[in-house]
Amino acid sequence: MMGKSRLITATPHIWQKNIRKVRDANKARKPPEKPQTQIIKIEDPETAKVLEQILIYLLKT
């Protein structure tokens, strides 16, 4: 009887919350459809080198 009472006490909003979590997890597993890229023009060569190193680091991780 206790097993049935636990099922009855689960309200619809709890189920909706759990379904939302699964949808969010499935969405997170998919790669982005359109990668967003931007071209940044930088006059200072030192800044360009630093940004390039940051980008390389981020792409490796």
C-alpha positions in Angstrom: 0.0 0.0 0.0 2.8 2.5 0.8 4.2 2.1 -2.8 0.8 3.1 -4.2 0.4 6.1 -1.9 3.8 7.4 -3.0 2.7 7.3 -6.6 -0.5 9.1 -5.8 1.3 11.9 -3.9 3.5 12.7 -7.0 1.7 15.7 -8.4 1.7 16.7 -12.1 4.0 19.7 -11.5 6.7 17.3 -10.2 6.4 15.2 -13.4 6.6 18.3 -15.5 9.7 19.5 -13.7 11.4 16.1 -14.3 10.4 16.1 -17.9 11.9 19.6 -18.3 15.2 18.4 -16.8 15.4 15.5 -19.3 14.6 17.9 -22.2 17.3 20.3 -21.0 19.8 17.4 -20.8 19.0 16.2 -24.3 19.3 19.7 -25.6 22.7 20.1 -23.9 24.0 16.9 -25.6 23.3 18.1 -29.1 25.9 20.3 -30.7 24.8 23.8 -31.6 23.2 23.9 -35.0 25.0 27.1 -36.2 28.3 27.9 -34.7 28.5 31.6 -34.1 31.8 33.1 -35.3 32.9 36.7 -35.4 35.8 38.3 -37.0 37.5 40.8 -34.7 39.9 43.4 -36.1 42.7 44.2 -33.7 45.4 46.8 -34.4 47.7 45.9 -31.5 49.8 42.7 -32.4 50.4 41.9 -28.7 46.6 41.8 -28.0 46.1 39.7 -31.1 48.7 37.1 -29.9 47.1 36.9 -26.5 43.6 36.5 -27.9 44.9 33.8 -30.3 46.5 31.9 -27.4 43.2 32.1 -25.4 41.3 30.8 -28.4 43.7 27.9 -28.9 43.4 27.0 -25.2 39.6 27.1 -25.4 39.4 25.0 -28.5 41.6 22.3 -26.9 39.5 22.0 -23.7 
